[in-house]
Amino acid sequence: MGYTRDENSLFLCGRLAEGLVAEHEAYGETLYVGAMDVMRLSGTVDTLPITVPGRIMQDVSPGDYIELRGQLRSYNRHYENGSRLLIRAFARDMAIKTEPVCCANSVLLTGSICRPTVFRVTPFCREITDILLAVNRDYKKADYIPCIAWGSAAHIAAGLSVGARIRIEGRLQSRSYTKTENGVSEVRTAYELSCTHLVQL
């Protein structure tokens, strides 16, 4: 099967949590990274990593309200002892708002399941299926996005095989967990797409 351009769109509204700082250059353009706070309906705040290309960079400061439209992307960060998958919201357009905005967190992805799904039940008896979704990007690249499906969507996802194509709607969320290596514990943050709708294509 040849390359097809998959759907990958993201819309976030919230407050800038960290100032944007230059991280590296790609294709002759400086990329800036930071984070924004987006509140859930429950009142919980997700602090989400963002990347902003230099061509749309504006003079923003922590606390400013912003709207960001773009894509959800993944990056492999290599360390001495291995590598880690980083998930970031990549801005294609950014707007500064002069007054508080209603928080929004909406992601739409179309891609293929690239690892066997894992069905599990949480200690609070919630049924969840973990999915790793491969979403095509320009220049024959792909983004690998961890997703979690709940309830009936979890049962649908649990029955799908590697290679199945699906469309997912949901929100990008952050989650803290403790990683223990060689007797040393470290609190880390994971980012994943929490699924509200899932359709097999």
N, C-alpha and C positions, 0 to 999 in steps of 0.2 A: 504494500500500500504506500503511495507517495505522500509527500508532505501536504498537509492541509492546515490552514490557519484556523486555530480554535478561538473560541470566544473567551475573553478574559477582561472583565471590566470591574471597576471598583469605584465607590463613591464614599468619602469620609467627610464628616463635619465635626469639628471639635476645637479644642484649644491646643496651641503649640506647647508641649511640655518641656522640650529641650531646644536650645538654639541650634540652628542648622550650621554645620561645620563642613568644610571641604574634606572629602575622604580620599578620592582618587580621580584620575582622568580616564575616560573611555571615548575612543573615536574623536579625540581632540576636544572633548567637553568635560568640564569639571562637574563632578557629582557631589552633592551635599547630602548629609545624613542627619537625622534628628529623630524626634518622637512626638506624637500628639496624643492627647487624652480624649477618648470618646466614651461617653456615658451610655450604659445599657439602660433599658426600661426598668430594670431591677434597682438601679442606682449604683451598681458596681461600675468602676471605671477601668477601661482597658487602655493601657499605655502602649501604643503601637509604633513600631519603627517605620520611618518613611525615608525615601530617597527622592531628592529633587534635582533635576538637571539644571545646569547653569543657565540655559536659555530661558527658563521660566522663573528663575530665582528672584525673589523680592526681599525688601528690607522688612523682615519679621523678627519679633522678639518673643521669648517665652511668655505665655499668657494671652497672646493674640489669638483671636478666633479665625480659623481658616477653613476653607472648603478645598478638598483635593479630589481630583478625578484622575484615574489612571488604571494601572494593572496590579495584580498581586504577583510578585516574583520571588524566586528562590535563588540562593547563591550558596556555593560550597566554600566554606572558610576552612582552610587547612591549618592545623596546629601541629606542634611537636609530636603529640601522641595520637594523632588521627585527624578527622575532619568533622565539621558540624554543618548541618543544613540551616541556613538563615532565611527567614521569611521577611519580606519588606513590601510595603505599599510603594509603588513606583509612580511618581506624579507625571502626568502628561499636561495637566493644567492645575493651577493653584490660584485661589482668590482669597484676599484678606477681607474680613468682615469688620465693620466699624462698631458693631454691637453684637451681643450674644446671639448665637445661632442655635437652632434646634439640632441636637446631636443626631447624626445619621451614620450608619455603618452597613453598607450593602455591597455584596460581592456576587458576581455571576461568572461561573466557570463551566467550560465544556472541555472534556478530555477523556483519557483512558485510564482505567485502573491498572497500575503497574506493579502491584504487590498484592499477595493474597490478603483479603480483608480479614479483620479480627473482630469477632463478636464477643462482648463481655457484659457483665452486669456489675454496676457499681455497688459499694457498700450501702447506698441508699436505694438499692433495687431499681436503678434506672438502666435501661437497656441501651447499649451504645455499640456502634460498629466503627472501627478505625479504618480509614481509607487513605491510600497515597495515590493522588491523582496527577497524571502527567498531562500538562497543557502545552500545546505547541506554541512557539514564539517565532517571530521573524528570524531569518538567517538560519533556519533549520535547528534552532535551539529549542529547549523545552524547560518549563518550570515544573518542579515537583512539590505539590502542595499537600500537606497533611490535612485531612478533613475528618470530622466526626459527625456521624448521623445518629439521631435519637429516635426512640419509639418505633413507629411503623416504618420510617425511613431506614432505621437500623436493620430491620428484618429484610427489607428489599436489598440493601447493600450487602448484607451477609450472604445472600444467595448468588451474588455476581462473581464472575471469574475474572482473572487477569486478562486484560485486553478489552473488557466490556467498556463501551462508551456511554458516558452519563453527562447530564447537565445538573449542576448544583447551584442553588441560591442559598446565601447565608451571610454570616458576618464574620469578620476577622476578630479573634479574641486572644487574650493572653492568659496564661495559666502558669502558676509557680509550682515547682516540684523540687525534690531533693535528690541529688545525684551523689552516690558514694563510690569512691574509687580508692583502693589501697587504704581503706579505713578512714579516709577523709571525706566528710560530707560537705556538699556545696549546694546552695539554693540557686536554681536556675529558672529561667522563664522560657516557656514554649509558646509558640504562636501557631494557631490552627484555624481552619475555617469551620465554624459551627453551622451545620446544615439546617435550613428551614424547609427546603423543598429539594427533592431528588427525583430525577426522571431518567430511566434507561432509554437510550436512543437506538 
